[in-house]
């Protein structure tokens, strides 16, 4: 389904899979669009859950080519564009999910690779709006994509930065602890930055008394769809138990 986004000033698409059950907001991998899960076989992997009415996926487009991947672009503009994308998700996508899904459950937010960063950004900034978070092979330091640069806008799109500075008595801590939070990373090829930043997130969770599951899989587990399919089948039942 297409509509014109007031935040992004362009047409954006959402693909829906399933007719009911736990709503899942799905962010695609870097530079990909709403057909990403379908193109790489993840919809087929989740077919039984979808057909049984246990889950309903809402797969969104990205503007990654303008933001995270736009390495020669103006950094302030890129950060502002990412903030507009965040506002698009919160102000436009979430109401759309509530309109289309009748389960009364808050949506789980999920993503693989850069999609995992998107999932972490929206969840940790607005935990009251989501039922939980599943991030597979995410990189949680926005500075990695900006050559070490950061400003006040990008700061709030960099979980390792804004979570590090959250106070121990912040009301979000209690909200985080009422949700299921899972970060999974392999230790094989192309997972180096994911391992580094997931380790930082694990330390932050311990410092802030946030109950989250950070799961490090083996040295044979690469940054790849083969493993993400195994991981989503492993972790999804945890969220369905909560629902």
C-alpha positions in Angstrom: 0.0 0.0 0.0 1.4 3.4 -1.0 0.7 6.8 0.4 2.4 10.2 0.4 4.4 10.8 3.6 4.0 14.2 5.1 7.2 13.7 7.0 9.3 12.5 4.0 7.5 14.4 1.3 7.5 11.4 -1.0 5.5 8.2 -1.6 6.3 5.3 0.7 5.1 1.7 0.6 4.1 -0.8 3.2 3.6 -4.5 2.5 1.3 -6.5 4.7 1.5 -10.3 5.2 -1.2 -12.0 7.2 -4.6 -11.1 8.4 -4.2 -11.1 12.2 -2.2 -12.0 15.2 0.7 -10.3 16.8 1.6 -7.2 14.6 5.2 -7.0 13.7 6.8 -3.8 12.3 9.6 -5.0 10.0 12.5 -2.9 8.9 14.4 -4.2 5.8 18.2 -4.6 5.5 20.3 -1.6 4.3 19.0 0.3 1.3 16.2 -2.3 0.8 12.4 -1.7 0.6 9.2 -3.3 1.8 9.6 -6.4 -0.4 13.0 -7.3 1.3 11.6 -10.1 3.5 9.8 -11.6 0.6 12.7 -11.4 -1.8 15.1 -13.2 0.5 12.7 -15.9 1.6 11.8 -14.7 5.1 8.1 -14.6 4.4 8.3 -18.3 3.3 10.3 -19.0 6.5 7.5 -17.5 8.6 4.7 -19.0 6.5 3.3 -21.3 9.2 3.0 -18.4 11.7 1.3 -16.2 9.1 -1.1 -18.8 7.8 -2.1 -19.8 11.4 -3.0 -16.2 12.1 -0.3 -15.9 14.8 1.5 -12.9 13.3 0.8 -10.1 10.8 3.9 -8.4 9.3 4.0 -4.8 8.3 7.1 -4.3 6.1 8.2 -0.8 5.4 10.3 1.1 2.9 13.5 2.9 3.9 15.3 6.1 2.9 18.7 4.5 3.8 20.3 5.6 0.5 19.7 9.2 1.6 20.8 8.7 5.2 23.0 5.9 6.4 24.5 5.0 3.0 24.9 8.5 1.7 28.6 8.7 2.6 29.4 11.7 0.5 26.3 13.7 1.5 26.1 16.5 4.0 26.1 15.0 7.4 23.7 17.4 9.0 21.2 16.9 6.2 21.6 13.1 6.4 20.9 13.2 10.2 17.9 15.4 9.7 16.6 13.1 7.0 16.9 10.1 9.3 15.0 12.0 12.0 12.2 12.7 9.5 12.2 8.9 8.8 11.9 8.2 12.5 8.9 10.7 12.7 7.4 8.9 9.7 7.4 5.6 11.5 6.0 7.0 14.8 3.4 9.4 13.3 2.3 7.6 10.2 3.2 3.9 10.3 2.1 3.1 13.9 -1.4 4.5 13.4 -1.7 2.6 10.2 -0.7 -0.7 12.0 -3.3 0.0 14.7 -5.9 0.6 12.0 -5.2 -2.6 10.2 -4.5 -5.0 13.1 -7.3 -6.0 15.4 -5.3 -8.0 18.0 -5.1 -5.1 20.5 -1.4 -6.0 21.0 1.3 -3.4 20.7 3.5 -4.2 17.7 6.8 -6.0 18.0 9.5 -4.2 16.1 12.1 -6.3 14.3 14.9 -6.0 11.7 18.1 -7.6 10.4 21.4 -5.8 9.9 20.6 -2.1 9.5 17.0 -3.0 10.0 18.1 -4.0 13.5 19.4 -0.5 14.1 16.1 1.0 13.0 14.3 -1.3 15.3 16.5 -0.3 18.2 16.1 3.4 17.5 12.3 3.4 17.5 11.9 1.0 20.4 14.4 2.6 22.8 13.1 6.1 22.0 9.4 5.2 22.4 9.2 1.9 24.3 5.6 2.6 25.4 4.5 2.3 21.8 5.9 -1.2 21.2 5.4 -4.7 22.6 9.0 -5.7 22.3 12.1 -5.6 20.0 14.0 -8.3 18.1 17.2 -7.1 16.4 19.4 -9.5 14.5 22.9 -8.5 13.6 22.3 -4.8 14.3 25.0 -2.1 14.6 23.9 0.3 17.3 26.5 3.1 16.9 25.3 5.7 14.4 28.8 7.2 14.3 30.0 4.1 12.4 28.0 5.3 9.4 29.1 8.9 9.7 32.9 8.6 10.0 32.8 9.2 13.8 30.7 12.4 13.4 27.7 13.1 15.6 25.4 16.1 16.3 22.3 16.5 18.6 20.0 15.0 15.9 22.1 12.0 15.2 22.6 11.4 18.9 19.0 10.4 19.3 19.4 7.9 16.4 22.5 6.3 18.1 21.3 3.8 20.8 24.8 3.4 22.3 25.0 7.1 22.9 21.5 8.1 24.1 21.0 4.9 26.2 24.5 5.4 27.8 23.3 8.8 29.2 19.8 7.8 30.4 19.4 8.2 34.1 18.9 5.2 36.4 15.5 6.6 37.5 14.2 7.4 34.1 10.6 6.2 33.7 11.6 4.3 30.5 13.7 1.9 32.5 10.6 0.4 34.0 8.9 0.3 30.6 11.9 -1.5 29.1 11.7 -4.0 31.8 8.1 -4.8 31.1 8.9 -5.8 27.5 10.8 -8.6 25.8 14.1 -7.2 24.3 16.3 -9.5 22.3 19.6 -8.5 20.5 21.3 -11.4 18.6 24.6 -11.4 16.8 26.8 -14.0 15.2 30.5 -14.0 15.6 31.4 -15.0 12.1 32.1 -13.1 8.9 30.9 -9.5 8.6 29.7 -9.4 12.2 32.6 -7.5 13.7 30.9 -4.1 14.2 27.7 -5.8 15.3 29.7 -7.7 17.9 31.4 -4.5 19.1 28.2 -2.5 19.5 26.1 -5.4 20.8 28.8 -5.8 23.6 28.4 -2.1 24.4 24.7 -2.5 24.5 25.1 -5.4 26.9 27.3 -3.3 29.2 24.7 -0.5 29.1 21.9 -2.8 30.0 23.8 -4.1 33.0 24.7 -0.5 34.1 21.1 0.7 33.8 19.5 -2.5 35.2 17.6 -3.1 31.9 16.5 -6.7 31.5 17.4 -7.5 27.9 18.7 -10.7 26.2 21.9 -10.2 24.3 22.7 -13.5 22.6 26.1 -14.1 20.9 26.0 -17.0 18.5 29.0 -19.0 17.3 32.1 -18.1 15.2 30.5 -19.9 12.3 27.4 -17.6 12.3 27.8 -15.0 9.6 26.0 -11.8 8.7 23.6 -13.6 6.4 20.0 -14.5 5.7 20.7 -18.2 6.3 21.3 -17.4 9.9 18.7 -14.7 10.3 16.1 -17.3 9.3 17.3 -19.7 11.9 17.4 -16.9 14.5 13.9 -15.6 13.9 12.4 -19.1 14.2 14.3 -19.5 17.4 13.3 -16.2 19.0 9.8 -15.5 17.7 8.0 -18.0 20.0 9.4 -16.0 23.0 7.3 -13.0 21.8 4.3 -15.1 21.0 4.3 -16.4 24.6 4.1 -12.8 25.8 1.3 -11.9 23.3 
